[in-house]
Amino acid sequence: MRSFTLVLSLSPMTVRKGNRLGISIQEHMAINVCPGPIRPIRQISAYFPRLSPTSSFSEPLSPNQLTAPAPLSPGSAGQGGGAVGGGDGEGGGGANRCLLLPGAAGGGGSLSAMSSMDTSIEIDSCDSDDNTSLGTLEFDLLYERATSSLHCTVLKAKGLKPMDFNGLADPYVKLHLLPGACKANKLKTKIVRNTLNPVWNETLTYCGITEEDMYRKTLRVSVCDEDKLTHNEFIGESRVALRRVKPDQTKHFNICLEHPPPLPSPTAMSTALRGISCYLREWETEQQRSLEERGRLLLCLQYLPPNGDSELKGEAKERARGGLCVGVKRCAHLAAMDVNGFSDPYVKTYLKPDVQKKSKHKTAVIKKTLNPEFNEEFFYEITFSELASKTLEVTVWDYDLGKSNDFIGGVSFGCHSQGDALQHWIDCLKNKGTKVERWHTLTNELPGSTLQE
């Protein structure tokens, strides 16, 4: 059997007597394999100019310099030049002059003329989801100081991101008060079907919002798409610090929806330690403010002085003898005590330390709600001097059929109370015959109380 050996010669090839052309191994392969006239293979470096410290780019490219490079042939090769040479010989610049920028010496060139083009291409070609518009949302915020109410009027949205197969969406708006985004402080609008530009014109109201809440809380406004077959899909959100809203003044917002902020991910031990310390501080703060998470109670107190009218009868006659009138108006943001995420709340009032049955009153049970309205009033016949030594205990409970009821929260009024409860009690005693209505934070335990149902 004969063996054939392919020998690649790396020696220069003689084209014409006196003229020597240096070619590479790739060109040898092309010459030995491909028939026809010799056309050396272009090098990749021939298509890119070489950098030079003495390059100048002030002159624009001429039309002749922008023409395509002509193929080399053995007969057109000049002295001192080559396929990638940059010499000054008269025959060596045929192909290279078309690639060099003006002012470049020795084959020098620049990429500055192409840098702006590269940047624009990178920006224009960026089609990631982060740069995709999620749409805009318009809404108004109004805080009424007298009623401790925050009104959010959701107006409309424009250009929402399509979420359904038909290129449309079924959007609705959800509101959350942060921190403490429990089910009690979540509100949402109606659903508008098959549109990317929905109009709601719907007002959602939070009750029991104090000025402290307006200073430290944030309203999260999110737009979602309802999907009956699967879970609802998130479109975008925006967060508004409530301190930006002045009392009794409507503030208009026209915002661009954003993606939710990413969760922090500590990457170093120092970061983790700082995170732990921050967590502990926040935990202590939340423990001090944990009373708020139980809910709010709107209560009206009024002391009725004695009335000498003896002709009155019934309840009017009883009130004419003087006493304390307790009005249970409503609750807001109550803690959920049942597995369905709601409660069946009712309110009890107890004028301590009396143990008689007439010192205890109870409202009706409101089923399956965290924001009940009671609007019930109870009267305690008592003199003004006796009232100074009494304590009014108001508690909120969750009714459970067949087992003990769950305590939700409460608040006590008296000379030994603190904060808003004490101020409310003093204002009631000072302003006889005047109804004094205030919102109060429910606590998870009451001093000196057994909290027995």
MARPA-929787 format. One record per residue (C-alpha): residue in one letter; residue number from 1; x, y, z. Coordinates in steps of 0.2 Angstrom, whole numbers. Example, Ala and Ser with C-alpha at 12.3 -4.5 7.8 and 13.67 -1.06 7.14 Angstrom:
A, 1, 62, -22, 39
S, 2, 68, -5, 36
! end
This chain:
M, 1, 0, 0, 0
R, 2, 7, 17, -5
S, 3, 7, 31, 8
F, 4, 4, 49, 3
T, 5, 11, 63, 13
L, 6, 5, 81, 11
V, 7, 19, 93, 13
L, 8, 15, 111, 16
S, 9, 30, 122, 12
L, 10, 32, 138, 23
S, 11, 45, 145, 12
P, 12, 41, 161, 2
M, 13, 34, 158, -16
T, 14, 43, 166, -30
V, 15, 30, 175, -41
R, 16, 41, 184, -53
K, 17, 60, 186, -55
G, 18, 65, 198, -42
N, 19, 48, 199, -33
R, 20, 45, 189, -18
L, 21, 27, 188, -10
G, 22, 26, 182, 8
I, 23, 10, 172, 11
S, 24, 3, 163, 26
I, 25, -1, 144, 28
Q, 26, -20, 148, 25
E, 27, -15, 155, 8
H, 28, -5, 140, 5
M, 29, -20, 129, 8
A, 30, -30, 140, -4
I, 31, -17, 139, -17
N, 32, -14, 120, -16
V, 33, -33, 115, -14
C, 34, -43, 128, -24
P, 35, -40, 128, -43
G, 36, -39, 144, -53
P, 37, -30, 161, -51
I, 38, -21, 163, -35
R, 39, -31, 174, -23
P, 40, -24, 175, -6
I, 41, -36, 174, 9
R, 42, -39, 190, 18
Q, 43, -33, 191, 36
I, 44, -46, 197, 49
S, 45, -34, 211, 55
A, 46, -35, 218, 37
Y, 47, -53, 224, 41
F, 48, -49, 233, 57
P, 49, -37, 248, 58
R, 50, -22, 248, 69
L, 51, -21, 260, 84
S, 52, -7, 272, 84
P, 53, -3, 286, 97
T, 54, 0, 298, 83
S, 55, -17, 295, 75
S, 56, -28, 310, 71
F, 57, -47, 309, 67
S, 58, -51, 327, 63
E, 59, -53, 324, 45
P, 60, -69, 316, 38
L, 61, -68, 300, 27
S, 62, -68, 303, 8
P, 63, -78, 293, -3
N, 64, -63, 285, -11
Q, 65, -58, 279, 7
L, 66, -74, 271, 10
T, 67, -73, 260, -6
A, 68, -72, 241, -4
P, 69, -54, 234, -4
A, 70, -48, 227, -20
P, 71, -42, 209, -20
L, 72, -24, 206, -21
S, 73, -15, 197, -35
P, 74, 3, 192, -37
G, 75, 5, 205, -50
S, 76, -2, 219, -40
A, 77, 9, 217, -25
G, 78, 20, 232, -22
Q, 79, 37, 233, -13
G, 80, 38, 236, 5
G, 81, 19, 232, 7
G, 82, 8, 217, 9
A, 83, -9, 211, 14
V, 84, -7, 219, 31
G, 85, 8, 229, 28
G, 86, 7, 248, 31
G, 87, 23, 254, 21
D, 88, 24, 269, 10
G, 89, 29, 260, -6
E, 90, 19, 265, -21
G, 91, 12, 247, -23
G, 92, 9, 243, -5
G, 93, -5, 254, -1
G, 94, -18, 247, -13
A, 95, -29, 238, -1
N, 96, -23, 246, 15
R, 97, -27, 264, 10
C, 98, -45, 260, 9
L, 99, -45, 254, 28
L, 100, -34, 268, 36
L, 101, -41, 284, 43
P, 102, -33, 300, 37
G, 103, -18, 305, 47
A, 104, -13, 287, 52
A, 105, 5, 283, 49
G, 106, 12, 266, 47
G, 107, -4, 257, 46
G, 108, -12, 267, 61
G, 109, -30, 270, 63
S, 110, -44, 273, 76
L, 111, -60, 266, 83
S, 112, -66, 283, 89
A, 113, -77, 285, 73
M, 114, -86, 269, 77
S, 115, -87, 271, 96
S, 116, -103, 282, 95
M, 117, -111, 270, 83
D, 118, -107, 255, 94
T, 119, -115, 264, 109
S, 120, -131, 269, 99
I, 121, -133, 251, 93
E, 122, -131, 245, 111
I, 123, -145, 256, 117
D, 124, -156, 254, 103
S, 125, -155, 235, 103
C, 126, -159, 233, 121
D, 127, -175, 225, 122
S, 128, -175, 218, 140
D, 129, -191, 217, 150
D, 130, -184, 230, 162
N, 131, -186, 244, 148
T, 132, -203, 238, 143
S, 133, -216, 251, 148
L, 134, -229, 244, 161
G, 135, -241, 259, 159
T, 136, -246, 274, 169
L, 137, -258, 276, 183
E, 138, -268, 292, 189
F, 139, -275, 293, 206
D, 140, -279, 306, 220
L, 141, -276, 306, 238
L, 142, -285, 316, 252
Y, 143, -283, 315, 271
E, 144, -297, 321, 281
R, 145, -290, 326, 298
A, 146, -307, 328, 307
T, 147, -313, 310, 302
S, 148, -295, 302, 302
S, 149, -299, 296, 285
L, 150, -288, 293, 270
H, 151, -297, 293, 253
C, 152, -289, 286, 237
T, 153, -298, 290, 221
V, 154, -292, 278, 207
L, 155, -295, 287, 191
K, 156, -287, 278, 176
A, 157, -273, 269, 168
K, 158, -265, 271, 151
G, 159, -254, 259, 141
L, 160, -254, 244, 152
K, 161, -244, 229, 148
P, 162, -254, 216, 139
M, 163, -256, 201, 149
D, 164, -269, 190, 140
F, 165, -268, 180, 124
N, 166, -279, 193, 115
G, 167, -266, 207, 118
L, 168, -277, 215, 132
A, 169, -279, 213, 151
D, 170, -293, 213, 164
P, 171, -285, 226, 176
Y, 172, -289, 231, 194
V, 173, -280, 241, 207
K, 174, -275, 235, 225
L, 175, -270, 246, 239
H, 176, -259, 241, 254
L, 177, -253, 251, 269
L, 178, -235, 248, 273
P, 179, -228, 242, 285
G, 180, -241, 229, 291
A, 181, -249, 224, 275
C, 182, -262, 213, 283
K, 183, -278, 208, 275
A, 184, -287, 221, 285
N, 185, -279, 236, 276
K, 186, -280, 229, 259
L, 187, -293, 237, 247
K, 188, -296, 235, 228
T, 189, -306, 242, 214
K, 190, -318, 234, 202
I, 191, -311, 224, 187
V, 192, -312, 232, 170
R, 193, -312, 219, 156
N, 194, -302, 218, 140
T, 195, -293, 235, 140
L, 196, -276, 242, 142
N, 197, -283, 259, 146
P, 198, -295, 256, 160
V, 199, -306, 270, 169
W, 200, -311, 267, 186
N, 201, -316, 283, 195
E, 202, -318, 274, 211
T, 203, -314, 280, 229
L, 204, -307, 268, 242
T, 205, -306, 274, 260
Y, 206, -296, 269, 275
C, 207, -303, 274, 291
G, 208, -294, 277, 308
I, 209, -278, 284, 300
T, 210, -270, 295, 312
E, 211, -257, 309, 309
E, 212, -243, 298, 315
D, 213, -249, 285, 302
M, 214, -248, 299, 288
Y, 215, -230, 303, 294
R, 216, -223, 285, 294
K, 217, -233, 274, 283
T, 218, -232, 271, 264
L, 219, -246, 268, 252
R, 220, -243, 254, 239
V, 221, -253, 255, 224
S, 222, -252, 240, 212
V, 223, -261, 235, 196
C, 224, -265, 217, 193
D, 225, -273, 207, 179
E, 226, -287, 195, 184
D, 227, -286, 177, 177
K, 228, -300, 166, 181
L, 229, -291, 150, 176
T, 230, -275, 153, 185
H, 231, -269, 165, 198
N, 232, -270, 184, 195
E, 233, -254, 192, 187
F, 234, -245, 207, 193
I, 235, -243, 221, 181
G, 236, -234, 235, 190
E, 237, -234, 246, 206
S, 238, -229, 262, 214
R, 239, -226, 267, 232
V, 240, -231, 284, 239
A, 241, -225, 291, 256
L, 242, -240, 297, 265
R, 243, -230, 312, 272
R, 244, -231, 320, 255
V, 245, -250, 322, 257
K, 246, -255, 338, 267
P, 247, -271, 336, 278
D, 248, -287, 342, 269
Q, 249, -279, 345, 253
T, 250, -281, 333, 238
K, 251, -265, 328, 229
H, 252, -265, 322, 211
F, 253, -253, 308, 206
N, 254, -249, 303, 188
I, 255, -235, 289, 190
C, 256, -227, 276, 179
L, 257, -229, 259, 185
E, 258, -213, 250, 191
H, 259, -207, 232, 195
P, 260, -207, 228, 214
P, 261, -191, 232, 222
P, 262, -179, 217, 224
L, 263, -176, 208, 240
P, 264, -160, 212, 249
S, 265, -147, 199, 248
P, 266, -132, 201, 260
T, 267, -116, 196, 251
A, 268, -103, 198, 265
M, 269, -103, 195, 284
S, 270, -102, 213, 288
T, 271, -118, 216, 278
A, 272, -126, 201, 287
L, 273, -122, 208, 304
R, 274, -128, 225, 299
G, 275, -144, 217, 293
I, 276, -146, 207, 309
S, 277, -144, 223, 320
C, 278, -156, 232, 309
Y, 279, -169, 218, 311
L, 280, -167, 218, 330
R, 281, -170, 237, 330
E, 282, -185, 235, 319
W, 283, -192, 221, 329
E, 284, -190, 231, 345
T, 285, -199, 245, 337
E, 286, -213, 234, 330
Q, 287, -215, 226, 348
Q, 288, -218, 244, 354
R, 289, -230, 247, 340
S, 290, -238, 230, 340
L, 291, -253, 237, 348
E, 292, -258, 244, 331
E, 293, -258, 228, 322
R, 294, -273, 223, 333
G, 295, -284, 236, 325
R, 296, -292, 253, 328
L, 297, -308, 258, 337
L, 298, -318, 274, 335
L, 299, -326, 278, 352
C, 300, -337, 293, 357
L, 301, -338, 298, 375
Q, 302, -350, 310, 383
Y, 303, -354, 315, 401
L, 304, -372, 320, 403
P, 305, -374, 332, 419
P, 306, -390, 329, 429
N, 307, -406, 337, 422
G, 308, -419, 342, 435
D, 309, -434, 339, 423
S, 310, -444, 326, 433
E, 311, -458, 324, 419
L, 312, -446, 314, 408
K, 313, -449, 295, 407
G, 314, -440, 279, 402
E, 315, -423, 281, 396
A, 316, -424, 300, 395
K, 317, -428, 300, 413
E, 318, -413, 289, 417
R, 319, -401, 300, 407
A, 320, -408, 315, 416
R, 321, -401, 309, 432
G, 322, -383, 311, 424
G, 323, -370, 298, 418
L, 324, -358, 293, 405
C, 325, -363, 289, 388
V, 326, -352, 277, 378
G, 327, -354, 277, 359
V, 328, -346, 262, 349
K, 329, -345, 268, 332
R, 330, -334, 256, 322
C, 331, -318, 247, 321
A, 332, -305, 246, 307
H, 333, -290, 235, 302
L, 334, -295, 222, 315
A, 335, -283, 206, 317
A, 336, -290, 191, 307
M, 337, -294, 177, 320
D, 338, -303, 164, 309
V, 339, -296, 153, 296
N, 340, -305, 162, 282
G, 341, -295, 177, 285
F, 342, -309, 187, 294
S, 343, -317, 189, 311
D, 344, -334, 190, 318
P, 345, -331, 204, 329
Y, 346, -342, 212, 343
V, 347, -337, 225, 357
K, 348, -339, 224, 376
T, 349, -339, 239, 388
Y, 350, -336, 237, 406
L, 351, -336, 251, 419
K, 352, -324, 244, 432
P, 353, -323, 240, 447
D, 354, -342, 237, 447
V, 355, -347, 219, 446
Q, 356, -365, 221, 443
K, 357, -373, 216, 427
K, 358, -378, 234, 423
S, 359, -360, 239, 422
K, 360, -357, 227, 407
H, 361, -364, 230, 389
K, 362, -361, 221, 372
T, 363, -364, 225, 354
A, 364, -371, 214, 341
V, 365, -360, 202, 331
I, 366, -355, 208, 314
K, 367, -351, 192, 303
K, 368, -335, 190, 292
T, 369, -327, 207, 292
L, 370, -312, 216, 298
N, 371, -320, 234, 297
P, 372, -336, 232, 306
E, 373, -349, 247, 309
F, 374, -359, 245, 326
N, 375, -366, 263, 329
E, 376, -372, 257, 346
E, 377, -373, 268, 362
F, 378, -373, 263, 380
F, 379, -377, 273, 396
Y, 380, -370, 271, 413
E, 381, -379, 281, 427
I, 382, -366, 288, 438
T, 383, -362, 304, 447
F, 384, -347, 315, 441
S, 385, -338, 312, 457
E, 386, -339, 294, 456
L, 387, -333, 293, 438
A, 388, -316, 300, 443
S, 389, -312, 284, 452
K, 390, -319, 272, 438
T, 391, -310, 264, 423
L, 392, -319, 261, 407
E, 393, -313, 245, 398
V, 394, -318, 243, 380
T, 395, -313, 226, 372
V, 396, -316, 219, 355
W, 397, -319, 200, 353
D, 398, -321, 187, 339
Y, 399, -336, 176, 341
D, 400, -334, 158, 339
L, 401, -348, 146, 339
G, 402, -346, 131, 350
K, 403, -330, 137, 358
S, 404, -322, 151, 368
N, 405, -322, 168, 359
D, 406, -305, 175, 354
F, 407, -299, 192, 361
I, 408, -294, 204, 348
G, 409, -289, 219, 357
G, 410, -295, 233, 369
V, 411, -292, 250, 377
S, 412, -295, 257, 394
F, 413, -300, 275, 399
G, 414, -297, 282, 416
C, 415, -286, 293, 427
H, 416, -272, 280, 426
S, 417, -272, 278, 407
Q, 418, -259, 285, 396
G, 419, -258, 294, 379
D, 420, -273, 297, 368
A, 421, -284, 287, 380
L, 422, -280, 298, 395
Q, 423, -282, 314, 384
H, 424, -299, 307, 378
W, 425, -305, 304, 396
I, 426, -299, 321, 402
D, 427, -308, 330, 387
C, 428, -324, 321, 391
L, 429, -324, 326, 409
K, 430, -320, 344, 405
N, 431, -333, 346, 392
K, 432, -349, 341, 400
G, 433, -363, 337, 388
T, 434, -351, 337, 373
K, 435, -348, 322, 363
V, 436, -329, 319, 361
E, 437, -325, 306, 347
R, 438, -308, 299, 344
W, 439, -299, 284, 336
H, 440, -289, 273, 347
T, 441, -277, 259, 344
L, 442, -282, 242, 351
T, 443, -269, 234, 363
N, 444, -266, 215, 364
E, 445, -267, 216, 383
L, 446, -274, 228, 396
P, 447, -266, 232, 413
G, 448, -275, 224, 428
S, 449, -288, 215, 417
T, 450, -291, 196, 417
L, 451, -299, 197, 399
Q, 452, -312, 184, 403
E, 453, -327, 182, 391
! end
